Amino acid sequence: MSVRVKLTLSYAGFLMLASVLLLAAVWVFLLRYVPDQALIVPGSAGSLTSGVFPIRSNLLRVFAPRAAAVLAFLLVFGLVGGWILAGRMLAPLTRITGATRLATNGSLGHRIRLPGRKDEFREFADAFDAMLARLEAHVAEQQRFAANASHELRTPLAVSKALLDVARADPKYEATEVIDRLHAVNTRAINLTEALLLLSRANQRSFPREPVDLSLFVEEVTETLLPLAERQGVTIEASGDITPAIGSQALLLQLTTNLVHNAIVHNLPEQGTVWVNSRVRPKTVVLTVENTGEQLTPELVSTFTEPFRRGTERVHADHAGVGLGLAIVKTITHAHDGTLILTPRSAGGIRITVELPVTASHADRR
């Protein structure tokens, strides 16, 4: 049976039960004040005969058919009224079911937009609409990502094919030059593939979690990238305290590397500065990376975590990367239940802040 039929039978059954109880109460009330028999005296109340008459049995003969008729009417009324009421109650659910079917078929642009006062059905419909909006945005983002990734992967292959075609068509073409350019193109393709794999791994959260210290990652990364900073004319200033967190050592090291590398290559043409700081708050550990650079708007900064958004107008070196640096930072941060904040500096450049949950033991000590 459908839910509407079940509700109809439930309404009708409850109405019948209440009616039976009411009639039973009336009958008991009548029996309490009506005697079994009555003595009729001639001349009283216009009676011409005398004798003993059974009152209760006569009352039962009169009451029973009328009570049955009332119950029959209430049964029909309960079934019809219950069917109408059940339909009205389930109408929002019907709309939600229709929207669910559309979403199942791939139509994520449809919204329920249930009217009326805020009740359980309205809250459910609003939550369903919010879920559809998030799914639609996520699917659109994934489609853009897939298109961009396909384009980025296709580019080095097309360049490699063009180089090989030129070398094959011109026997005098310098082989060393072809090899060098193919090596550069191949290296870029490998870096892009590794970045995509890292992004997928962080998205799936398929990594072990263990105690880590972000300050150690800061030291390691600044030492590793110091030669690059010197070639770019950028000064790195690192400071901070022990910052105990829980997560993947490999992913959090990659996060720190991407932030510092991004701060170096997206900087002033000369005499730029990068500030790296790690500190502990009552419930979080904070990693902050700032750099000098051009004046940026909040609108532009908000797009830097999008995949393949390189911001090439800010790059003054040949280390632009594959356009996934901050996208990977964002994914790793969210995979560790953290928060990523990008803020333009008033003097130029950008401040990037990563907040991660502090270890439980350290939080208890505080």
Helices and strands as residue ranges (DSSP letters): H 3-33, E 37-40, G 44-46, E 51-54, H 55-104, H 120-169, H 175-204, E 210-213, H 214-232, E 234-240, E 244-247, H 249-265, E 272-280, E 284-291, H 298-301, G 312-314, H 325-335, E 339-344, E 350-357, H 360-365
